Amino acid sequence: MRELVILAALVSALHAASLPTDTDVVYKCQEDQDKIATLEAESFINDHHRHGYKFKFVSLDSRSAEEKTDPCEVILGITLEETECHIVNPKPLDQCTTRKESETKVTAKCNVTISSVEGKAAVKRYACETESASHEILVTKCPDCPSLLPLHDPKALESVKTALQKFNKESNHKSYFKLMEVGRISTQWMFSGQSIFADFAIMETNCTNKEEDACKALCGDHARYGFCKSSKVGNEEPEVECEIYEAQNITHPMKHPGRHEFPCHGVVKIPPSIYPICPFPPPRLCRGPPDLVPLGTPPPPPQ
């Protein structure tokens, strides 16, 4: 009897191994293979998104296939929504939730060109229009909901600076963490005054938490990253909570953007309150438009 059970298990395992999987299928740009293509597009876009938050596929809106091309090519119009997972968060994308309407949704409409390379779906290029939900519409539905502020708002950046100092002073981590980037800033008016809410990513440095000067960020497999949420009400001290992620053995090491570097010239809207999905391949510009300034630079004084 025991031999029969073992034999049945072996037959079942062999049958399962013989079933075709997505990795076995030769991609031919066919309509019934659009799920393969959209999953590849979602993964590729997030792999090349260097600022802000991960995006999740929501819908396939259009498709157009190039006739009689070798390799085949298809252009997909897809919608992505920003999640609450920052790019430093190692959580798998399927575990990340998209934002609620009350949090000001961010949506990206993308045209993605998919080709077949050695029988696999491969992204050739994409361009996206990334927009936050209309503040005017949000106010009519939820007048008390926080509204987005520019990422270089001086008052908000000061609250982030104070919150990070507080974290480094009070945390049990031996290393000093420095600001990687501000992910999102919002504000809300209360009886006690203006409230400022900030989300920001931090990175571990080669200094102890007792040192601050000339600290350099750790890189690659040795780096720990974190994500913080802070809130400041009126003139009170900010409250801050941070998640620290252990160093990851990742295939593509996290790139360190400049502290207030613009993610992609010509795509960021002024004033910037979100991080858009940059086009791929990136355009080669000799210089950015004249009205682009580094994030964190205070606005010019009124004339």
Residue pairs with C-beta under 8 A, 6 or more apart in sequence:
22 36
25 33
25 36
26 116
26 119
27 33
27 36
27 37
27 116
27 119
27 120
27 121
28 72
28 116
29 37
29 65
29 72
29 73
29 74
29 114
29 115
29 116
31 63
31 65
33 121
34 60
34 63
34 76
36 121
37 74
37 76
37 112
37 114
37 121
38 57
38 60
38 76
38 78
39 57
40 114
40 121
40 122
40 123
41 57
41 76
41 78
41 110
41 112
41 114
41 123
41 126
42 55
42 56
42 57
42 78
42 80
42 93
43 93
44 123
44 126
44 280
45 55
45 80
45 110
45 112
45 123
45 126
45 128
45 277
45 280
46 54
46 55
46 87
46 93
47 252
48 278
48 280
49 55
49 87
49 277
49 278
50 87
50 255
50 257
50 263
50 278
51 87
51 181
51 257
51 263
51 275
52 82
52 86
52 87
52 181
52 183
52 184
52 263
52 274
52 275
53 82
53 83
53 84
53 85
53 86
53 87
53 106
53 183
53 184
53 275
54 82
54 83
54 85
54 86
54 87
54 89
54 93
54 96
55 80
55 81
55 82
55 83
55 108
55 277
56 80
56 81
56 83
56 93
56 96
56 98
57 78
57 79
57 80
58 78
58 79
58 80
58 81
58 98
58 107
59 78
59 79
60 76
60 77
60 78
61 77
61 78
61 79
61 109
62 76
62 77
63 74
63 75
63 76
63 77
64 74
64 75
65 72
65 73
65 74
65 75
66 72
66 73
66 74
66 75
71 115
71 116
71 117
72 115
72 116
73 113
73 114
73 115
73 124
74 113
74 114
75 111
75 112
75 113
75 114
76 111
76 112
76 114
77 109
77 110
77 111
77 112
78 109
78 110
78 112
79 107
79 108
79 109
79 110
80 107
80 108
80 110
80 128
80 277
81 98
81 99
81 105
81 106
81 107
81 108
82 98
82 99
82 105
82 106
82 107
82 108
82 274
83 93
83 96
83 97
83 98
83 99
84 96
84 97
84 98
84 99
85 91
85 93
85 95
85 96
86 183
86 199
86 201
86 227
87 201
87 254
88 180
88 201
88 203
88 225
88 226
88 227
88 245
88 254
89 96
89 227
89 243
89 245
90 245
90 248
98 105
99 105
99 106
101 133
101 138
101 141
101 142
102 138
102 142
102 145
103 145
103 146
104 132
104 133
104 135
104 138
104 145
104 146
104 147
104 148
104 186
105 132
105 133
106 130
106 131
106 132
106 133
106 274
107 130
107 131
107 133
108 128
108 129
108 130
108 131
108 276
108 277
109 128
109 129
109 131
110 126
110 127
110 128
110 129
110 277
111 126
111 127
111 128
112 123
112 125
112 126
113 123
113 124
113 125
113 126
114 121
114 122
114 123
114 124
115 121
115 122
115 123
115 124
116 122
123 280
125 279
125 280
125 281
126 277
126 279
126 280
127 279
127 280
128 276
128 277
128 279
130 267
130 274
130 275
130 276
130 277
132 148
132 273
132 274
135 147
135 148
138 145
138 147
139 145
139 147
144 188
145 188
146 186
146 187
146 188
146 195
146 197
147 186
147 187
147 188
148 184
148 185
148 186
148 273
148 274
149 156
149 185
149 186
149 187
149 196
149 273
150 185
150 271
150 272
150 273
151 182
151 184
151 185
151 271
151 272
151 273
151 274
151 295
152 260
152 271
152 272
152 293
152 294
152 295
152 296
152 297
152 298
152 299
153 185
154 298
154 299
155 196
156 182
156 185
156 187
156 196
156 198
157 182
157 296
159 196
159 198
159 230
159 232
159 238
160 179
160 182
160 198
160 200
160 230
161 179
162 232
162 237
162 238
163 198
163 200
163 228
163 230
163 232
163 238
163 239
163 240
164 177
164 178
164 179
164 200
164 202
164 228
164 240
166 237
166 238
166 240
167 177
167 202
167 228
167 240
167 242
168 176
168 177
168 209
169 209
171 209
171 242
173 209
173 244
174 208
174 209
175 204
175 205
175 206
175 207
175 208
175 209
175 224
176 204
176 205
176 207
176 208
176 209
176 210
176 211
176 212
176 215
177 202
177 203
177 204
177 205
177 209
177 226
177 242
177 244
178 202
178 203
178 205
178 215
178 217
179 200
179 201
179 202
179 259
180 200
180 201
180 202
180 203
180 217
180 225
180 256
180 257
180 259
181 200
181 201
181 257
181 259
181 260
182 198
182 199
182 200
182 295
183 199
183 200
183 201
183 227
183 275
184 198
184 199
184 273
184 274
185 196
185 197
185 198
185 199
185 273
186 196
186 197
186 198
187 194
187 195
187 196
187 197
188 194
188 195
188 197
189 195
190 233
190 234
192 233
192 234
192 236
193 233
193 234
193 235
194 234
195 231
195 232
195 233
195 234
196 231
196 232
196 238
197 229
197 230
197 231
198 228
198 229
198 230
198 231
199 227
199 228
199 229
200 227
200 228
200 230
201 225
201 226
201 227
201 228
202 225
202 226
202 227
202 228
202 242
203 217
203 218
203 223
203 224
203 225
203 226
203 256
204 217
204 218
204 223
204 224
204 225
204 226
205 215
205 216
205 217
205 218
206 215
206 216
206 217
206 218
207 214
207 215
217 223
217 256
218 224
219 253
219 256
220 253
221 247
221 248
221 249
221 250
221 253
222 247
223 247
223 253
223 254
224 244
224 245
224 246
224 247
225 244
225 245
225 254
226 242
226 243
226 244
226 245
227 242
227 243
227 245
228 240
228 241
228 242
228 243
229 240
229 241
229 242
230 238
230 239
230 240
230 241
231 238
231 239
231 240
232 238
232 239
257 263
258 294
259 295
259 296
260 294
260 295
260 296
260 297
261 294
261 295
262 268
262 272
262 288
262 292
262 294
262 295
263 275
263 276
263 278
264 276
264 278
264 279
264 282
265 283
265 285
265 288
265 289
265 292
266 283
266 285
266 288
266 289
267 276
267 278
267 279
268 276
268 292
269 276
270 291
270 292
271 299
272 295
